[in-house]
Amino acid sequence: MEQLDQQQTETLAAIADAATPDAVEAIRVAALGKQGWVSALLKSLGGMTPEQRTSEGPKIQGVREAVTAALASRKAVLESAVLEARLAAETVDLSLPAPEMPKGSIHPVAQVMDELAEIFADMGFAVASGPEIEDDWHNFTALNMPETHPARAMHDTFYFPDKDADGRSMLLRTHTSPVQIRTMLKEGAPLRIIAPGRVYRSDSDATHTPMFHQIEGLVIDKGIHLGHLKWTLETFLKAFFEREDIVLRLRPSYFPFTEPSVEVDVGYTLVGGKRVVGGSGDAADGGWMEVLGSGMVNRKVIEFGGLDPDEWQGFAFGTGVDRLAMLKYGLDDLRAFFDGDARWLGHYGFGALDVPTLSGGVGVRS
């Protein structure tokens, strides 16, 4: 026990003299580590007689507690001293101007999404959403797209290997039109919604990417006709491009989910070699540019939506949000939207206070 008292005295003295947290840690390992002398004494209790354990055990435990307490106390003192020294060295000169802080910006696609929501909200449209992982019934069948339709091919659509509980093929939605079906089934009619969101197709070039953004609109009511569609789109485009000289041209087309179907062209004028939306497409310095697909909702689609097509009619339209952003803000390569280049976003991005409003202008920049 004399040797035990001497070891305790020497260890406590070494702890008191330790000048750094690393030195304290070294003493802890030497005393309380797996190979430490206090740990060795604790292990020796197993080979003692009951009488010896009763006598020596409390002494060894007392040494262990004394060393542990001294280590903790010294460590706290040294760490406090290190912190005080750091605080004293890290001073701030308040007479200097504050350093420039990095600031984020709103992506042009997110900004255009907000602009579209603001415009259509003013016309009484609600925003609807749906899953990006869809089944082929909502994505194709309920939209009157036959099994042989090219859009169902593997080279155009991203399919998952597994089917859902009902045996339907699962895929990444190719458009936001499934939201129209889900909303009709859930809410019935009348309806007036827009469905913005991400969609996926197997395509990639300067004007196409595997993931892009669409917005689709749906109106279901009684007595709806093609004139309502034309007025809605004309009002929307005038508000979005913030020009009154918007001229539309409706061309007959074909979509499985609308009948009749029309492609919507908008007139543009060449300014400095670039297309600027506005003016008649028949002018000498202008032309026509397709911006929307639309039409009257097919009777079969209304039936798939759980409604009576003899009672309810409607129109639908859809366009690419990224394409609208390119037209409005003069961007020429869709792939730059998804490169994650902070320099590009810093140049084309919007400030947090650039909130679109019809009164202040949906394209305003602070």
C-alpha positions as CSV (number, residue, x, y, z in Angstrom):
1,M,0.0,0.0,0.0
2,E,3.0,2.3,0.5
3,Q,3.8,1.8,-3.2
4,L,0.1,2.6,-4.1
5,D,0.2,5.8,-2.0
6,Q,3.5,6.8,-3.7
7,Q,2.1,6.2,-7.2
8,Q,-1.1,8.2,-6.4
9,T,1.0,11.1,-5.1
10,E,3.3,11.1,-8.1
11,T,0.4,10.9,-10.5
12,L,-1.6,13.7,-8.9
13,A,1.6,15.9,-8.9
14,A,2.1,15.2,-12.6
15,I,-1.5,16.1,-13.3
16,A,-1.1,19.4,-11.4
17,D,2.1,20.2,-13.4
18,A,0.6,19.3,-16.8
19,A,0.7,22.3,-19.1
20,T,-1.5,21.2,-22.0
21,P,-4.6,19.1,-22.6
22,D,-2.4,16.6,-24.5
23,A,-0.2,16.1,-21.5
24,V,-3.3,15.5,-19.3
25,E,-4.5,12.9,-21.8
26,A,-1.1,11.1,-21.7
27,I,-1.3,10.8,-17.9
28,R,-4.9,9.5,-18.2
29,V,-3.8,6.8,-20.6
30,A,-0.8,5.8,-18.3
31,A,-3.1,5.5,-15.3
32,L,-6.6,4.6,-16.4
33,G,-6.0,3.2,-20.0
34,K,-6.3,-0.5,-20.7
35,Q,-2.6,-0.9,-19.8
36,G,-2.6,1.7,-17.1
37,W,-1.4,1.0,-13.6
38,V,-4.7,1.7,-11.9
39,S,-6.5,-0.6,-14.4
40,A,-3.9,-3.3,-13.6
41,L,-4.7,-3.0,-9.9
42,L,-8.4,-3.3,-10.5
43,K,-7.8,-6.4,-12.6
44,S,-5.8,-7.9,-9.7
45,L,-8.9,-7.9,-7.4
46,G,-10.1,-11.0,-9.2
47,G,-7.2,-13.1,-7.9
48,M,-7.5,-12.0,-4.3
49,T,-9.3,-13.8,-1.5
50,P,-12.6,-12.3,-0.3
51,E,-10.9,-10.9,2.8
52,Q,-8.2,-9.2,0.7
53,R,-10.9,-7.8,-1.7
54,T,-12.8,-6.4,1.2
55,S,-9.6,-4.7,2.5
56,E,-7.8,-3.6,-0.7
57,G,-10.8,-3.0,-3.0
58,P,-11.9,0.3,-1.4
59,K,-8.4,1.6,-1.4
60,I,-7.8,0.9,-5.1
61,Q,-11.2,2.4,-6.0
62,G,-10.4,5.5,-3.9
63,V,-7.1,5.9,-5.9
64,R,-9.1,5.6,-9.2
65,E,-11.6,8.2,-8.2
66,A,-9.0,10.6,-7.0
67,V,-7.0,10.4,-10.2
68,T,-10.2,10.7,-12.3
69,A,-11.3,13.8,-10.5
70,A,-7.9,15.4,-10.7
71,L,-7.7,14.7,-14.5
72,A,-11.1,16.3,-15.1
73,S,-10.4,19.3,-13.0
74,R,-7.0,20.0,-14.7
75,K,-8.4,19.4,-18.2
76,A,-11.2,21.9,-17.6
77,V,-8.7,24.5,-16.4
78,L,-6.4,24.0,-19.4
79,E,-9.2,24.1,-21.9
80,S,-10.6,27.3,-20.4
81,A,-7.1,28.8,-20.7
82,V,-6.9,27.8,-24.3
83,L,-10.3,29.3,-25.0
84,E,-9.4,32.6,-23.3
85,A,-6.2,32.9,-25.3
86,R,-8.1,32.2,-28.5
87,L,-10.8,34.8,-27.7
88,A,-8.0,37.4,-26.8
89,A,-6.3,36.8,-30.1
90,E,-9.3,36.7,-32.4
91,T,-10.3,40.4,-32.3
92,V,-12.5,42.2,-34.7
93,D,-11.8,45.7,-35.9
94,L,-15.2,47.3,-35.8
95,S,-13.9,50.4,-37.6
96,L,-13.5,48.3,-40.8
97,P,-16.4,47.8,-43.2
98,A,-18.2,44.4,-42.8
99,P,-16.9,41.8,-45.2
100,E,-19.1,41.0,-48.1
101,M,-21.3,38.1,-47.3
102,P,-22.2,35.5,-49.9
103,K,-25.9,35.7,-50.8
104,G,-28.1,33.2,-52.6
105,S,-30.4,33.9,-55.6
106,I,-33.7,32.5,-56.9
107,H,-33.3,30.2,-59.9
108,P,-35.0,31.5,-63.1
109,V,-37.2,28.4,-63.3
110,A,-38.4,28.9,-59.7
111,Q,-39.0,32.6,-60.5
112,V,-41.0,31.8,-63.6
113,M,-43.0,29.2,-61.6
114,D,-43.9,32.0,-59.1
115,E,-44.8,34.3,-62.0
116,L,-47.1,31.7,-63.5
117,A,-48.8,31.0,-60.2
118,E,-49.4,34.7,-59.7
119,I,-50.9,35.2,-63.1
120,F,-53.2,32.2,-63.0
121,A,-54.3,32.8,-59.4
122,D,-55.6,36.2,-60.6
123,M,-57.7,34.3,-63.1
124,G,-59.1,32.0,-60.4
125,F,-56.9,28.9,-60.9
126,A,-55.7,26.8,-58.0
127,V,-52.3,25.1,-57.9
128,A,-52.5,21.2,-57.8
129,S,-49.7,18.7,-57.4
130,G,-49.2,15.0,-57.8
131,P,-46.5,12.3,-57.5
132,E,-43.5,12.3,-59.8
133,I,-43.3,8.5,-59.7
134,E,-46.5,7.5,-61.5
135,D,-48.3,4.4,-62.7
136,D,-48.9,3.9,-66.4
137,W,-52.7,4.1,-66.0
138,H,-52.7,7.7,-64.7
139,N,-49.8,8.7,-67.0
140,F,-51.0,7.2,-70.2
141,T,-54.2,5.1,-70.2
142,A,-56.5,7.6,-68.4
143,L,-55.3,10.2,-70.9
144,N,-56.5,8.2,-73.8
145,M,-53.1,7.2,-75.0
146,P,-53.2,3.7,-76.6
147,E,-50.8,0.9,-75.8
148,T,-49.0,1.5,-79.2
149,H,-48.4,5.2,-78.6
150,P,-44.7,6.1,-79.1
151,A,-44.5,7.9,-75.8
152,R,-45.0,4.6,-74.0
153,A,-41.8,3.2,-75.6
154,M,-38.8,2.4,-73.4
155,H,-36.6,4.8,-75.4
156,D,-38.8,7.7,-74.5
157,T,-39.9,6.9,-70.9
158,F,-38.0,6.0,-67.7
159,Y,-39.7,2.8,-66.4
160,F,-39.0,1.1,-63.1
161,P,-38.5,-2.7,-63.1
162,D,-41.2,-3.4,-60.5
163,K,-45.0,-3.0,-60.8
164,D,-47.4,-1.6,-58.1
165,A,-49.9,-3.7,-56.1
166,D,-52.4,-3.5,-58.9
167,G,-49.9,-4.8,-61.5
168,R,-49.4,-1.4,-63.2
169,S,-46.0,-0.4,-64.6
170,M,-44.3,2.3,-62.6
171,L,-42.4,5.2,-64.3
172,L,-41.2,8.7,-63.9
173,R,-44.0,10.9,-65.1
174,T,-43.6,12.2,-68.6
175,H,-45.9,15.2,-68.1
176,T,-48.0,16.7,-65.3
177,S,-51.2,15.7,-67.0
178,P,-51.7,12.8,-64.5
179,V,-52.4,15.5,-61.9
180,Q,-55.5,16.5,-64.0
181,I,-56.9,12.9,-63.7
182,R,-56.1,12.7,-60.0
183,T,-57.7,16.0,-59.3
184,M,-60.9,15.2,-61.3
185,L,-61.2,11.9,-59.4
186,K,-60.7,13.6,-56.1
187,E,-62.5,16.9,-56.4
188,G,-65.0,16.4,-59.2
189,A,-66.2,19.4,-61.1
190,P,-66.2,22.3,-61.7
191,L,-62.4,22.7,-61.7
192,R,-59.9,25.3,-62.6
193,I,-56.3,24.3,-61.8
194,I,-52.7,24.6,-62.9
195,A,-50.3,21.7,-62.3
196,P,-46.6,22.8,-62.4
197,G,-43.8,20.4,-61.6
198,R,-40.8,18.3,-62.8
199,V,-41.3,15.8,-65.6
200,Y,-38.9,13.3,-67.1
201,R,-38.2,12.1,-70.7
202,S,-35.2,10.3,-72.3
203,D,-33.9,13.2,-74.3
204,S,-31.0,15.6,-74.1
205,D,-29.7,18.4,-76.3
206,A,-29.6,22.2,-76.3
207,T,-33.3,22.5,-76.0
208,H,-34.1,19.2,-74.2
209,T,-33.0,17.6,-70.9
210,P,-33.9,14.3,-69.2
211,M,-35.6,16.3,-66.4
212,F,-37.4,19.5,-67.1
213,H,-40.4,21.5,-65.8
214,Q,-43.9,21.8,-67.2
215,I,-47.1,23.6,-66.3
216,E,-50.5,22.3,-67.4
217,G,-53.8,23.9,-67.0
218,L,-57.3,22.4,-66.8
219,V,-60.8,23.9,-66.7
220,I,-63.8,21.7,-66.3
221,D,-67.3,23.4,-66.2
222,K,-70.5,23.5,-68.1
223,G,-70.7,25.2,-71.5
224,I,-66.9,25.5,-72.0
225,H,-65.8,26.1,-75.6
226,L,-62.7,26.9,-77.6
227,G,-63.2,30.6,-77.2
228,H,-62.6,30.3,-73.4
229,L,-59.3,28.6,-74.1
230,K,-58.1,31.3,-76.5
231,W,-59.0,34.1,-74.1
232,T,-57.3,32.4,-71.2
233,L,-54.1,31.8,-73.1
234,E,-54.0,35.3,-74.6
235,T,-54.6,36.8,-71.2
236,F,-51.9,34.6,-69.7
237,L,-49.3,35.4,-72.4
238,K,-49.9,39.2,-72.2
239,A,-49.4,39.1,-68.5
240,F,-46.3,36.9,-68.6
241,F,-44.5,38.8,-71.3
242,E,-45.8,42.1,-70.0
243,R,-46.9,43.3,-73.5
244,E,-50.2,44.1,-75.0
245,D,-49.2,43.4,-78.6
246,I,-49.2,39.6,-78.2
247,V,-50.7,37.9,-81.3
248,L,-51.7,34.3,-81.2
249,R,-52.2,31.8,-84.0
250,L,-54.0,28.5,-83.3
251,R,-53.1,25.6,-85.6
252,P,-55.0,22.3,-85.8
253,S,-53.0,19.5,-84.2
254,Y,-53.5,16.1,-82.5
255,F,-53.1,15.1,-78.9
256,P,-54.8,11.9,-77.6
257,F,-56.2,13.7,-74.6
258,T,-57.8,16.6,-76.4
259,E,-60.3,16.9,-79.3
260,P,-60.1,19.2,-81.1
261,S,-56.4,19.9,-80.4
262,V,-54.5,23.1,-81.3
263,E,-50.9,24.2,-81.2
264,V,-50.5,27.8,-80.1
265,D,-48.0,30.0,-81.9
266,V,-47.1,33.5,-80.7
267,G,-45.8,36.3,-83.0
268,Y,-42.3,37.5,-82.5
269,T,-40.1,40.3,-83.8
270,L,-36.4,40.1,-84.6
271,V,-34.4,42.7,-82.5
272,G,-30.6,42.6,-82.9
273,G,-30.9,39.1,-84.4
274,K,-32.8,37.7,-81.4
275,R,-36.5,36.8,-81.2
276,V,-38.5,39.1,-79.0
277,V,-42.1,38.0,-78.3
278,G,-44.6,40.5,-79.5
279,G,-46.0,41.9,-82.7
280,S,-47.5,40.1,-85.6
281,G,-45.8,37.0,-86.9
282,D,-46.7,38.1,-90.4
283,A,-44.6,41.2,-90.2
284,A,-41.5,41.6,-92.4
285,D,-39.2,41.5,-89.4
286,G,-41.1,38.8,-87.5
287,G,-42.3,35.2,-87.5
288,W,-44.3,32.6,-85.5
289,M,-43.0,30.5,-82.6
290,E,-44.8,27.6,-81.0
291,V,-45.2,28.0,-77.2
292,L,-48.2,25.9,-76.1
293,G,-50.1,22.8,-76.8
294,S,-53.8,22.8,-76.0
295,G,-57.3,21.7,-76.8
296,M,-60.8,20.7,-75.6
297,V,-60.6,17.8,-73.2
298,N,-61.4,14.5,-74.9
299,R,-64.7,12.9,-73.8
300,K,-62.9,9.7,-72.8
301,V,-60.5,11.6,-70.5
302,I,-63.5,13.2,-68.8
303,E,-65.0,9.8,-68.3
304,F,-61.7,8.4,-66.9
305,G,-61.8,11.4,-64.5
306,G,-65.2,10.1,-63.1
307,L,-67.3,12.8,-64.8
308,D,-70.2,12.7,-67.3
309,P,-68.9,14.2,-70.6
310,D,-72.5,15.1,-71.6
311,E,-72.7,17.4,-68.6
312,W,-69.2,18.6,-68.2
313,Q,-66.8,20.1,-70.8
314,G,-63.3,21.5,-70.5
315,F,-60.1,22.7,-72.0
316,A,-56.5,21.9,-71.2
317,F,-53.1,23.4,-72.1
318,G,-49.5,22.7,-71.4
319,T,-46.1,24.3,-71.9
320,G,-42.5,24.0,-70.7
321,V,-41.6,26.3,-67.9
322,D,-37.9,26.2,-68.9
323,R,-38.8,27.2,-72.4
324,L,-40.8,30.2,-71.2
325,A,-37.9,31.3,-69.1
326,M,-35.6,31.0,-72.1
327,L,-37.9,33.2,-74.2
328,K,-38.5,35.8,-71.6
329,Y,-35.0,36.2,-70.2
330,G,-33.0,35.6,-73.4
331,L,-31.3,32.3,-72.5
332,D,-30.2,30.1,-75.4
333,D,-29.2,26.7,-73.9
334,L,-31.5,24.7,-71.7
335,R,-28.7,22.6,-70.3
336,A,-27.3,25.6,-68.4
337,F,-30.4,25.6,-66.2
338,F,-29.2,22.3,-64.6
339,D,-25.4,22.7,-64.6
340,G,-25.2,24.0,-61.1
341,D,-22.8,26.8,-62.1
342,A,-22.9,29.5,-59.3
343,R,-21.6,32.1,-61.8
344,W,-24.5,31.5,-64.2
345,L,-27.0,31.6,-61.3
346,G,-25.4,34.7,-59.9
347,H,-25.9,36.4,-63.3
348,Y,-29.4,35.2,-64.2
349,G,-30.8,34.6,-60.7
350,F,-33.3,36.8,-58.9
351,G,-33.1,38.4,-55.5
352,A,-35.1,37.1,-52.6
353,L,-37.2,40.3,-52.7
354,D,-38.1,40.0,-56.4
355,V,-41.5,38.6,-55.6
356,P,-43.8,38.6,-58.7
357,T,-46.9,40.7,-58.5
358,L,-49.3,41.8,-61.2
359,S,-49.3,45.3,-59.8
360,G,-45.5,45.6,-59.6
361,G,-44.7,43.5,-62.6
362,V,-44.2,39.8,-62.7
363,G,-40.7,40.1,-64.2
364,V,-39.3,42.9,-61.9
365,R,-35.8,42.7,-60.6
366,S,-34.5,44.6,-57.5
